[in-house]
Amino acid sequence: MFALKRILVPTNLGEPSRTAIQYGVTFARQFGAKLFLLHVLDAKELDAALETERVLEVLSPDAQHRGNEPSAPEVARNAARHDLSQLLASEDERDTRAEYLLRASGVLGPAETISACARELEVELVVMGKHHLGFVEHLLAGSVAEKVVRHAPCPVLIVQHSEGAPTHARHFVVDAPPAHTVR
């Protein structure tokens, strides 16, 4: 039987990503799946975001009550929530049990980081928005979405964002192919 339990939606915070998030939310609700929103940053940007969050947490009024500095995983979780929680309505966040993740881009770029995260989280579906690249950009760099399709350990749904198109997803009906016995 076809079931989705864990869905990953990488985002660069742009409009194509926002469209993909709406598809991810729709699938997560339909299947009762957990939704992961992932933002991949340059390593220096990630370090800066984590350090900023750590400083804010240490200086917050709650810090005096705790008496100790937050752990590295707490800081990372809070930084991700701070950066990404505005992408989901509180109802969507609750219904999808959303989890926010920040990761550093590796040497091979964001596509490899996204694929590695999909493997680590054992997701059944990656939903990505796609920018329309010009011929030269596509020829030189390809797209992150195309690289994820080639390397992800699961199916990848590419959501093409059109300027002026509505950014909400509809209810989907997914018909699983019949099971075949291979001998």
N, C-alpha and C positions, 0 to 999 in steps of 0.2 A: 504494500500500500504506500502511496505517495504521501509523505507528511513532512512538514517543515517545523523544526523545533528551534532553530537558531538561524537568524538572518543578519548578515553584515551589510551595512551601507556606508561605504567610504564617502567622505565629504571634504570638499575644499572650501566650503561655505558659499559657493557660487550658486546661481540659479539652476543650472543643470543638476547639481547635488540636491537642491531643495525639492526638485521634481522627483528625483530618485527616492528621497526620504519618504515622500507621500506614498509611493509604490511600496516601499518597505513596510511602512505602517499598515497599509491595507493588507498586505500578505500576512504580516505578524498577527493582526487582529483575526483574519479569516482562519488561520491555522492555530491560533493560540501560541504563537512562537515568541521567543525572546528576541528583541531587536538590539543590535550593537551598532552604534554610530562611531565611526573611526575618522579621526583627523590626523593625517600624516604631515609632520612638520620637518623642516631642516633641523639637524641635530642642535645647532646653536639656538634656533628659535624655540625648540622644545626645552632646552636648558634654561633659557630666559623665562619661559612661561612657568616652569616648575619653581624656579627661584623666586619669582614674583609671588606665586601662590604661597610658598613657604613663609616669606616675609609677612604677607598679609595675615596668615594664620597665627604666626608668632605674636604679631602686634594686636590681634583682635582681642576684644574684652573677654571672650571665652577662654583665651589662652591662659590668663591668670588663674582661672578656676581649674584648668587641667593640670597646670604646674609643670608640664613637659612639652617638648617640641613634638609636632606630629611626625609620624613615620613617613618614610619615602612613598610607600604605596598609598597612604592617606592623602599626601600632597598631590600625587599624580591623579588620583581619583577626583579630588576636589578641583584641580586645574581643568581636567577634562569636562567636568560638570559645568564649571564656570564658562568655558569656551563654547560648549555645544548645547547646553540645556535650552537656550533660546530657540533652537531649531524645532522643538516639539512643544505642542500644547501640553499642559499638565495631564489632561485626560489621555492623550496619546502616550505620554511617558508612562503613566500608570498601567494602561491597558496592555502595553507591549513589554512591560518590565524592562524598559530601556536602560542600557548601560552605555556610558560614554568613555571613549578611549582616545588617548593621545599617544602617538608613536613617532619615533625618529625615523626619517627616511634613511635607508641604508645606502651603501655605495652604488647599488644597482637602481636606486630610485624608488619612488613611491609605489610603483606596481609590485615590486618584489616584497615590500613591506606589507602591502595589502594582502598579497597571496600568502605570506607567512602568517599573518594574523588569522586569515581564514582557516589555515591548517591548525594553528594553535587552538582556536576556539571551536573547531570541528563544526563549522557552519554548513548548512545544506544549500544555502543560496547567498550569492553576493548580488546586490542591486546597485548599479552605478549610473550616474548621469554622464552624458557625453557632450562635450563641446564640439561644435562643428569647426574642424581645422581647415585652413586653407591648404591648397595642394603642396606648397613649399614646406609648411610646418609639418604636414603629415609625412611627407617624403623624408624629411630630416630626422624627425623624432618619433613618428608614430604617435599613438595616443596611449595614455595610461590605461584606459579601458581595454584596448586591444591587447596590451601586454598582460593584463590581469586575466583576460579570457584564455590566453595561451598557458598561463601558469597556475591558475587557481585549482584547488583540489575539488571543486564543486561547480555546479552550473552558475553562470553569470548572466544576469539580465541587464542589458544595456538600455537605458531609457534616454531616448533622443529628446533633448530639450529644444523646443521651437519658441522663438521670441513671440510673445503675445498669446501663447497657448495656456490653457488653464493648468494650474499646478496641483490639481487634485486627481487622485486615482479612483477608479471605479472598483466595484466588487468583481473579483475574478472567479471564474470557474475553471478549475484545473482537472483535467481528465488524465489519470495516470494510464500509461500504456499497459496492456495486459502482460502479466508475468510470463516469461518464456523459460522453459527448462532447457538448459544447455548441458549436453553430455559429452 
